[in-house]
């Protein structure tokens, strides 16, 4: 599988229209921040394809067709694969990395490099970019510096160094929770292809056994009360407000689920989608 390449001009314009971005195209921090904030608001994290037993293709034309023109979302390999191509097209220096997920796992758990993140070099200063980590997806790039709390339009994040790895942490209810760890070894399309095949097809993969969808929302200029994250895990919908409140709703039918996917997560449902097994006892 070849490396992701630059986008055609028409596809780049369609991407900007999809995420509602009309700012500068220069490869600057302001441009990166603007794209990084809008992408996860417009393009939901979701695993509908793997849950429904449909293929997940990481080739760039497929990513563009699915996430841009097809009004779908995707998970990390798709989301960050598309973002990498967008940034490369604009002239950014971008390196793909592989991360080991730590979120909600016991300490010292060793996981494979099943998550894709991006390292963006801006005039010699590295930044972490990631629009594909589900319910805690970054809404701003982070400077690759240790032990500094960094504000984003949503939660504060920080990076620490531990045993040769960088560890990304999010501040949740005043506690710092680890999300994943990574090093700076470049990853290539063949690396992501193997990981993608595993998470998309292995019978025990959480992307196969259950439904996961997430999207961020809210304008930071309107205050934290208006900032929120939507998360769907199988049939439970949660809305997390940055003020600390969480609202939960149990979905009881396929029709209700499909309405949530289209209205809240702004997804066009794939053909031959059948969610009935989520409601079978």
C-alpha positions in Angstrom: 0.0 0.0 0.0 1.6 3.3 -1.0 2.2 6.3 1.2 -0.6 8.9 1.4 0.0 11.6 -1.2 -1.2 15.1 -1.8 -4.8 15.9 -2.5 -6.1 17.1 -5.9 -7.2 20.8 -5.8 -10.9 19.9 -6.1 -10.6 17.4 -3.3 -8.8 19.9 -1.0 -11.6 22.5 -1.6 -14.2 19.9 -0.9 -12.4 19.0 2.4 -12.4 22.6 3.5 -16.0 23.0 2.7 -16.8 19.8 4.6 -15.1 21.1 7.8 -16.2 24.7 7.3 -12.7 26.1 7.1 -12.1 29.3 5.2 -8.9 30.6 6.7 -5.3 30.8 5.5 -3.7 28.0 3.5 -0.2 28.9 4.5 1.7 26.2 6.5 1.6 28.1 9.8 0.5 27.3 13.3 -2.6 29.4 12.9 -3.6 27.3 9.9 -2.9 24.1 11.7 -5.0 25.2 14.7 -7.9 26.3 12.6 -8.1 23.0 10.7 -7.5 20.9 13.8 -10.4 22.5 15.6 -12.9 22.2 12.8 -12.1 18.7 11.6 -13.4 16.7 14.6 -16.5 18.9 14.8 -17.4 18.1 11.2 -16.1 14.6 10.7 -17.2 12.2 13.5 -15.0 9.4 14.8 -16.9 6.2 14.0 -16.4 2.5 13.3 -19.6 1.7 11.4 -17.7 -0.1 8.6 -15.8 -2.6 10.8 -18.9 -3.1 13.0 -21.0 -3.9 10.0 -18.3 -6.2 8.5 -17.5 -3.8 5.7 -13.9 -3.1 4.5 -11.9 -0.2 5.8 -9.6 1.0 2.9 -6.8 3.4 3.7 -5.9 4.4 0.2 -6.3 8.1 -0.2 -9.0 8.1 -2.9 -11.1 5.9 -0.6 -10.6 8.1 2.4 -11.6 11.2 0.4 -14.7 9.5 -1.0 -15.8 8.2 2.4 -14.9 11.1 4.7 -15.3 14.1 2.4 -17.8 13.3 -0.3 -19.6 10.4 1.4 -20.4 12.3 4.6 -19.0 9.6 6.8 -16.4 9.5 9.5 -13.8 7.0 10.5 -11.3 6.0 13.1 -7.6 7.0 13.6 -6.1 5.6 10.5 -8.7 7.2 8.3 -9.0 10.5 10.1 -5.3 11.1 10.6 -4.5 9.6 7.2 -6.7 12.2 5.6 -5.4 15.0 7.7 -1.8 14.0 6.9 -2.6 14.4 3.2 -4.3 17.7 3.7 -1.4 19.1 5.6 1.2 17.7 3.2 -0.7 19.3 0.3 -0.5 22.7 2.1 3.3 22.4 2.6 3.5 21.2 6.2 6.2 18.7 7.1 4.3 15.8 8.6 5.5 12.4 10.0 3.2 9.6 10.9 3.8 7.9 14.2 2.3 4.9 16.0 0.9 5.0 19.6 0.0 2.4 22.2 -3.3 3.0 23.8 -3.4 3.4 27.6 -6.9 4.8 28.1 -8.9 3.0 30.8 -6.3 0.1 31.0 -4.5 -1.2 34.1 -1.1 0.3 34.7 1.8 -1.5 32.9 -0.5 -2.9 30.3 1.4 -3.4 27.0 -0.7 -2.8 23.9 0.3 -2.8 20.2 0.8 0.3 18.1 -2.8 0.4 17.1 -3.3 4.2 17.0 -2.0 6.6 14.4 -0.8 10.1 15.4 1.0 12.9 13.5 4.1 14.9 14.2 4.0 18.3 12.5 7.3 20.3 12.2 6.8 24.0 12.2 10.1 25.8 11.6 11.9 23.4 13.8 9.3 23.2 16.6 7.4 19.9 16.7 3.7 19.6 17.4 1.4 16.6 18.0 -1.7 16.5 15.9 -4.5 13.9 16.3 -8.1 14.1 15.1 -8.8 10.4 15.6 -8.9 9.4 19.3 -12.6 8.9 19.8 -14.2 10.5 22.8 -11.1 12.4 23.8 -9.9 13.5 20.3 -7.7 16.6 20.5 -9.2 19.8 19.2 -5.9 21.6 18.9 -2.3 20.6 18.2 0.0 20.3 21.1 3.6 21.5 21.4 5.9 18.5 21.9 7.3 19.6 25.2 7.1 17.8 28.5 5.2 18.6 31.7 3.4 21.7 30.5 -0.4 21.9 30.7 -1.7 23.0 27.3 -5.2 24.5 26.8 -7.4 23.4 23.9 -10.9 24.5 23.0 -12.0 21.5 25.2 -10.0 19.8 27.9 -6.5 20.7 29.0 -3.8 18.2 27.9 -0.2 17.6 28.7 2.7 15.4 27.5 5.1 13.7 29.9 8.1 11.5 29.2 8.3 8.1 30.7 10.8 5.3 30.0 11.7 6.6 26.6 8.1 7.3 25.6 6.0 10.4 25.3 2.7 9.9 27.1 -0.4 12.0 26.3 -2.6 12.8 29.3 -6.0 14.6 29.5 -7.3 16.4 32.6 -10.6 14.8 33.5 -12.3 16.0 36.7 -9.0 17.4 38.0 -7.2 14.1 37.5 -4.6 13.5 34.8 -5.5 10.4 32.8 -3.2 8.7 30.3 -4.5 8.3 26.8 -1.6 6.7 24.8 2.2 6.6 24.6 4.4 6.9 21.6 7.9 7.5 20.4 9.2 9.3 17.4 9.9 6.3 15.1 8.3 7.1 11.8 5.5 4.7 10.7 4.7 4.0 7.1 1.7 2.9 5.1 2.6 -0.8 5.4 2.7 -0.4 9.2 -0.7 1.2 9.3 -2.1 -1.4 6.9 -1.2 -4.3 9.2 -2.7 -2.5 12.3 -5.8 -1.4 10.4 -6.4 -5.0 9.2 -6.2 -6.2 12.8 -8.5 -3.7 14.4 -11.0 -3.8 11.5 -11.3 -7.6 11.2 -10.1 -9.5 14.3 -13.2 -11.1 15.9 -12.2 -9.8 19.3 -11.4 -6.3 18.2 -13.6 -3.7 20.0 -14.1 -2.1 16.6 -15.8 -5.3 15.4 -17.7 -6.3 18.5 -19.3 -2.9 19.4 -20.3 0.4 18.0 -18.3 3.6 18.9 -19.1 7.1 17.6 -17.9 10.4 18.9 -18.0 14.1 17.8 -17.0 17.4 19.5 -19.1 20.5 19.3 -19.4 24.0 20.6 -17.7 27.3 19.9 -15.0 28.2 22.4 -16.0 31.9 22.0 -19.4 31.2 23.5 -18.1 29.8 26.8 -17.5 26.4 28.2 -21.2 25.7 28.7 -21.6 25.5 25.0 -18.6 23.2 24.5 -19.4 19.5 24.6 -18.5 16.0 23.4 -21.0 13.5 22.1 -20.2 9.8 22.6 -22.1 6.7 21.5 -21.2 3.3 22.8 -23.5 0.7 21.4 -26.9 2.0 22.5 -25.9 4.5 25.1 -25.6 8.1 24.1 -23.6 10.5 26.4 -23.2 14.2 26.1 -20.2 15.5 28.1 -20.2 19.2 28.8 -16.9 21.0 29.6 -18.5 22.3 32.8 -18.4 18.8 34.1 -22.0 17.7 33.5 -22.8 14.5 31.7 -26.2 13.6 30.2 -26.9 10.0 29.3 -29.7 8.5 27.2 -30.4 4.9 26.5 -31.5 4.2 22.9 -34.3 1.6 22.5 -34.7 1.0 18.8 -32.9 0.9 15.5 -34.9 3.9 14.3 -33.8 5.9 17.3 -30.2 4.9 16.8 -30.2 5.8 13.1 -31.7 9.2 13.9 -28.9 9.9 16.4 -26.3 8.9 13.9 -27.6 11.2 11.3 -28.8 14.2 13.4 -26.2 14.3 16.2 -23.2 12.8 14.6 -24.1 14.1 11.1 -23.4 10.8 9.4 -24.8 9.5 6.1 -25.5 5.8 6.9 -23.7 3.2 4.7 -25.7 1.0 2.4 -26.7 -2.4 3.9 -26.4 -1.1 7.5 -28.1 -3.4 10.0 -27.9 -2.4 13.7 -30.4 -4.9 15.0 -27.9 -7.0 16.9 -27.3 -4.1 19.2 -30.9 -4.5 20.4 -31.0 -8.3 20.7 -31.1 -9.6 24.2 
